[in-house]
Amino acid sequence: MTTRRRLGLAVVGFGWMGQAHSRSYLRLPTLFEDRAYDVDLIVCSDNVESRRHIAQSDFGFREVAEHWGAAVEHPDVDMVAICAPNMLHETLVTAAAEAGKHVFCEKPVGGTPSQTARAEQACRQAGIITGVGYNYRFAPLVLYAQELIANGELGQITNYRGRFFSMYGADPMGLLSWRFLIDQAGHGATTDILSHAVDLALMLNGPISRVVGIGETFIKERPLPSGAGTHYDRGRPGDQTGDVTNEDYFGALAVFANGSHGIFEASRAIVGPQSQMAFDIYGTEGALSWNHETLNELQLFRTSDPQQGYTTVRASERHPFHGAFVPGDANSIGFEDMVAIQDHELLTAVAEDRPHSAGMEQALACVSVQAAMLKSWETSAWEDVVSLRID
Ligand SMILES: NC(=O)c1ccc[n+]([C@@H]2O[C@H](COP(=O)([O-])OP(=O)(O)OC[C@H]3O[C@@H](n4cnc5c(N)ncnc54)[C@H](O)[C@@H]3O)[C@@H](O)[C@H]2O)c1
């Protein structure tokens, strides 16, 4: 058995993702017996009292705090997990890095590309280990797809299609939560869900050289929230409304450094696809398609076996990490299992004092593409992707 390092954790923001990561910290010991770390849930910060209460009474955090400063500066904390709304990310990441804590930050690390670039600089200068919430990277069949591509099984890549179509904002009665406001979320679909699609493309098919794109806001007003709602909550006819101030949709063409061509689309206000974070990748000798809605299946085509057409690969214990959750073949895993794999990989890197991917470096690469996309929307022209790294 590996010697385990005890890691004190703080979580800031105890909504959907703060609770998802905390649940994962609690169950990691039951999934990964051979691990390099043990975790202590030291402090949870949320500005909503009822959420602080759950953090302490149901999740077992030792302390709770209304202000995030108590979490970031706590002497027993080794890593801060930042799961608060986007516009708080830069401040929180910078404060944690300056306090010498390792950092996990939910994607997109800030609401704008320049905020991500400043957060990345602060982490680099502090020399800490970082993780960013690109959890779709850790689906066992996405990791298997990465292996197939890296081993040249698809030949030379010719085309890439990445999309994230979600219905979370398709109902005009969906509340005007922080996600729909530029001063709290930053950009809309581009920052929120397109970031996942671009990150996976960079991981699977390498750097993007240039892009051209366009955005749109379809639903311009939404009911105002009251209390601790999420972006899945609904208002009622007659509720007071407010203006949506960021985009529902973004679409782009892209050229990759390897010469392949790409198409990206993200919409939070589309009807039909419910959480379709998906990619299709085509090479001279094969093709792969994966969709988070059916995350335990990968479609694979090989020119060596053309009569077969596309075949379905079903996730099994033979694929990376899958067997930690369920043994055998075709026994399914789900969204929070990807989060657990991601958390396990980051905590292992922290315990072993080595870099983790996806961290701030990968977030910077992702927002450099996003910045070019947003610029192209403004100029209506192709734009080169230029690294936003601040030295
Ligand atoms: N990786 C993924 O798949 C995924 C999915 C959803 C959200 N996210 C990201 O996670 C982050 C949080 O999103 P969410 O859906 O969990 O949001 P949420 O609204 O459910 O939760 C945010 C929490 O932050 C708290 N908060 C707000 N201001 C605070 C402050 N000043 N100090 C402490 N806490 C504060 C809120 O009370 C709330 O509990 C966002 O950056 C989002 O982009 C990632």
The ligand as an SDF file (V2000), in Angstrom:
LIG
                    3D

 44 48  0  0  0  0  0  0  0  0999 V2000
  -17.6590   21.1390  -14.5420 N   0  0  0  0  0  0  0  0  0  0  0  0
  -18.9710   21.1060  -14.6840 C   0  0  0  0  0  0  0  0  0  0  0  0
  -19.5390   20.2080  -15.2980 O   0  0  0  0  0  0  0  0  0  0  0  0
  -19.7750   22.2170  -14.0830 C   0  0  0  0  0  0  0  0  0  0  0  0
  -21.1690   22.0930  -13.9480 C   0  0  0  0  0  0  0  0  0  0  0  0
  -21.8500   23.1410  -13.3350 C   0  0  0  0  0  0  0  0  0  0  0  0
  -21.1770   24.2740  -12.9030 C   0  0  0  0  0  0  0  0  0  0  0  0
  -19.8280   24.3700  -13.0900 N   0  0  0  0  0  0  0  0  0  0  0  0
  -19.0940   25.5550  -12.6040 C   0  0  0  0  0  0  0  0  0  0  0  0
  -19.1080   25.5160  -11.1770 O   0  0  0  0  0  0  0  0  0  0  0  0
  -19.1970   26.8310  -10.6440 C   0  0  0  0  0  0  0  0  0  0  0  0
  -20.4090   26.9050   -9.7290 C   0  0  0  0  0  0  0  0  0  0  0  0
  -21.5590   26.5820  -10.4790 O   0  0  0  0  0  0  0  0  0  0  0  0
  -22.8310   25.8700   -9.7690 P   0  0  0  0  0  0  0  0  0  0  0  0
  -23.6870   25.3570  -10.8620 O   0  0  0  0  0  0  0  0  0  0  0  0
  -22.3520   24.9530   -8.7030 O   0  0  0  0  0  0  0  0  0  0  0  0
  -23.5010   27.1710   -9.1440 O   0  0  0  0  0  0  0  0  0  0  0  0
  -24.5390   27.2440   -7.9480 P   0  0  0  0  0  0  0  0  0  0  0  0
  -25.2430   28.5390   -8.1540 O   0  0  0  0  0  0  0  0  0  0  0  0
  -25.3170   25.9820   -7.8190 O   0  0  0  0  0  0  0  0  0  0  0  0
  -23.5770   27.3590   -6.6700 O   0  0  0  0  0  0  0  0  0  0  0  0
  -22.7690   28.4720   -6.4100 C   0  0  0  0  0  0  0  0  0  0  0  0
  -22.6320   28.5810   -4.9140 C   0  0  0  0  0  0  0  0  0  0  0  0
  -21.7410   29.6610   -4.6130 O   0  0  0  0  0  0  0  0  0  0  0  0
  -22.2690   30.3670   -3.4890 C   0  0  0  0  0  0  0  0  0  0  0  0
  -21.7130   31.7160   -3.4380 N   0  0  0  0  0  0  0  0  0  0  0  0
  -22.0780   32.8130   -4.1400 C   0  0  0  0  0  0  0  0  0  0  0  0
  -21.3430   33.8680   -3.7600 N   0  0  0  0  0  0  0  0  0  0  0  0
  -20.4820   33.4230   -2.8000 C   0  0  0  0  0  0  0  0  0  0  0  0
  -19.4780   34.0440   -2.0080 C   0  0  0  0  0  0  0  0  0  0  0  0
  -19.2030   35.3540   -2.1190 N   0  0  0  0  0  0  0  0  0  0  0  0
  -18.7910   33.2950   -1.1130 N   0  0  0  0  0  0  0  0  0  0  0  0
  -19.0680   31.9610   -0.9620 C   0  0  0  0  0  0  0  0  0  0  0  0
  -20.0200   31.3240   -1.7080 N   0  0  0  0  0  0  0  0  0  0  0  0
  -20.7230   32.0470   -2.6050 C   0  0  0  0  0  0  0  0  0  0  0  0
  -23.7820   30.3210   -3.7240 C   0  0  0  0  0  0  0  0  0  0  0  0
  -24.5200   30.5770   -2.5420 O   0  0  0  0  0  0  0  0  0  0  0  0
  -23.9670   28.8980   -4.2100 C   0  0  0  0  0  0  0  0  0  0  0  0
  -24.1740   27.9900   -3.1340 O   0  0  0  0  0  0  0  0  0  0  0  0
  -19.2800   27.7740  -11.8530 C   0  0  0  0  0  0  0  0  0  0  0  0
  -18.0350   28.3210  -12.1100 O   0  0  0  0  0  0  0  0  0  0  0  0
  -19.7220   26.8790  -12.9950 C   0  0  0  0  0  0  0  0  0  0  0  0
  -19.2420   27.3200  -14.2650 O   0  0  0  0  0  0  0  0  0  0  0  0
  -19.1270   23.3550  -13.6460 C   0  0  0  0  0  0  0  0  0  0  0  0
  1  2  1  0
  2  3  2  0
  2  4  1  0
  4  5  1  0
  4 44  2  0
  5  6  2  0
  6  7  1  0
  7  8  2  0
  8  9  1  0
  8 44  1  0
  9 10  1  0
  9 42  1  0
 10 11  1  0
 11 12  1  0
 11 40  1  0
 12 13  1  0
 13 14  1  0
 14 15  2  0
 14 16  1  0
 14 17  1  0
 17 18  1  0
 18 19  2  0
 18 20  1  0
 18 21  1  0
 21 22  1  0
 22 23  1  0
 23 24  1  0
 23 38  1  0
 24 25  1  0
 25 26  1  0
 25 36  1  0
 26 27  1  0
 26 35  1  0
 27 28  2  0
 28 29  1  0
 29 30  1  0
 29 35  2  0
 30 31  1  0
 30 32  2  0
 32 33  1  0
 33 34  2  0
 34 35  1  0
 36 37  1  0
 36 38  1  0
 38 39  1  0
 40 41  1  0
 40 42  1  0
 42 43  1  0
M  CHG  2   8   1  16  -1
M  END
$$$$
